[in-house]
Amino acid sequence: MSDKSDTTTAQNESEIRARFEEAGQSHVLQYLPSLSSSDRTQLMQQLQSIEVEKLSSFLESALEEQQQQSDGDDDDDDDEKNKIRPFSKPVGRTSDKNLVSSSRTIGLQSIARGEVAALVLSGGQGTRLGFDGPKGMYNIQMKSGRTLFQLVAERIQRLCHLAAAAAAAAGEENDKDVVVVAADDDDGIVIPWYIMTSPLNHDETVSYFESESYFGLPKSSVNFFEQGMLPCLTSEGKIIMETQSKVAMAPDGNGGIYPSLYKSGMLSDMKDRGVKYIHVFSIDNALVKPADPVFMGYCLSQNADCGNKVLWKAGAHEKVGVVAERNGKPCIVEYSDMDASMAEK
């Protein structure tokens, strides 16, 4: 058996070596002959998980985007299409009470049908807050002592009750098989909650929810998945080695949500549950309204593929980023990238 295992390992190493050499990253294997058996295995397992064939395209795309942003305010006629312009698509305002009411009704109906899920980006640590642990476990010093995760969980639970009450008042019955929100609750409404962690805090986050009995939410409705990791690259596109037997890795950012949902099976889970709409937000936002029925309902009423919830600026020159358009596409533009005339539009 050991001979077969050794042969398989040798075959894997040969395949990995060929992949990295073809991608111009053969330097990651330069210390392989001098590594101990355990370090060698560790390195090969890590390399096997890296999609080295895609790294060059990732870098090129990032550099191209960076260049487009730096050229965005160029006054030359040739770069007219790259100029920053005010956002031109529909914008809903919470000052419009009729719009808020109709949007809330649409949103609550969709929630009652089990079509809405909440997804929180919570891969970060609380280091900058002086907290040694996942940011979602941070106590933001409220008198109640609630953590960020607890605040979101309780709001989701409350929203389930509101959706059930609205459905009952409208005479609408949910004809789906659903999970009961809590042991003493017969609403029959559930909002699936997807929690994106990082390799650094995944286990601690899961253990925390288990110790808190998922804050009253059904365990089956709380789903954890890890964001991806990417190798750190030099400006020339070469993989950086942390040690002779370990590639330097970093989280792939909020944009990594898409491949992570697919690879983790969460996308299939959403499909199986009948989820059609997802509210994505960051755990940093202590005031967030998860699966906000007004926001979700407005987006549904507009047949929007994507929506963004923002606050109005206090003034034209407030130093905050804004939603705008570049090259005909929605984007976020930092205040430092706008001149005075653009800021006043």
Buried (B, 14 or more C-beta within 10 A) or exposed (E): EEEEEEEEEEEBBEEBBEBBBEBBBEEBBEBBEEBEEEBBBBBBEBBEEBEBEEBBEBBEEEEEEEEBBEBBBEEEEEBEEBBBBEBEEEEBEEEEEEBBEBBBBBBBBBBBBBBBBBBBBBBBBBEEBEBEBBBBBBBEEEEEEBBBBBBBBBBBBEBBBBBBBBBEEEEBEBEBEBBBBBEEBEBBBBBBBBBBBBEBBBEEBBEBBEEBEBBBBBEEBBBBBBBBBBBBBEEEBBBEBEEEBEBEBEBBEEEBBEBBBEEBEBBEBBEEBEBBBBBBBBBBBEEBBBBBBBBBBBBBBBEBEEBEBEEEBEEEEEEEBBBBBBBEEEBEBEBEBBEEEBBEE
